[in-house]
Amino acid sequence: MLQTDSPPRRLRTTGKTWRSERYLAFVRSRPSVVSGSEHNVVAHHVRSLGGGGMGLKPPDWMCLPLTTEEHTILHSVGEQEYWRQRGEDPMQLICMTMLVYLAANPSMDLVEALGAIIQT
């Protein structure tokens, strides 16, 4: 079952996955969290932190802006290895992306989603 405009209550979803085209559009409008490039940016759903399932994307709040090239490399080497090689914590990057969104677009839904992340 797909639920929109209400955040997940925990990292592992139970049949309801938070989806927001507005948030995805914001993520795609941001520079890449890896290179800072603003060209050909896609919203990558971070799978290594959970929140999805076999064949299921994690909730949209677990997205990061990457260029298409970075996204291809991530999938070729594997997500955990990609972040390890860069010395980056994807959860920290997700939180920073959400905070930038909140600063520009105050939204109770994302405030609650950030609270759900911090509680896990």
C-alpha positions, -999 to +999 in steps of 0.1 A: +000+000+000+014+034-010+009+063+013+018+099+004+025+130+025+029+113+058+064+101+071+075+067+081+075+060+119+106+038+118+135+029+095+119-004+084+086+002+067+056-021+072+036-018+040+034+020+039+061+038+022+064+076+023+064+091-012+066+128-021+071+140-057+077+175-042+106+162-021+121+142-050+119+173-072+138+193-045+165+165-042+170+166-080+173+204-079+202+202-055+239+198-064+254+164-060+264+155-024+295+139-039+309+163-065+288+194-061+279+193-097+244+207-106+242+189-140+223+157-147+213+152-110+191+123-100+175+113-067+192+082-054+172+061-029+197+049-003+191+012+002+220+003+025+202+018+055+171-003+052+136+010+048+129-010+017+126-046+009+132-070-020+122-051-051+110-021-030+125+013-030+131+029+004+110+059+014+116+091-006+131+108+025+160+084+021+171+101-012+203+119-020+212+140-051+239+123-073+249+129-109+239+102-133+276+092-136+280+090-098+247+070-096+260+045-123+293+041-104+275+036-071+255+007-086+285-008-102+306-010-070+278-014-045+263+011-022+283+003+010+316+002-009+308+035-027+302+054+006+332+036+023+355+047-005+344+083-001+344+083+037+309+096+038+280+086+060+248+085+038+225+090+068+243+122+077+240+133+041+203+124+041+198+145+073+216+175+058+196+173+026+164+173+047+175+202+068+182+223+037+147+214+024+132+224+057+150+257+057+136+265+023+102+248+027+090+243+062+069+211+062+056+193+092+057+160+073+095+162+070+100+175+105+082+143+117+103+122+092+135+137+106+123+129+141+117+092+130+153+090+117+168+104+149+148+080+171+161+049+152 
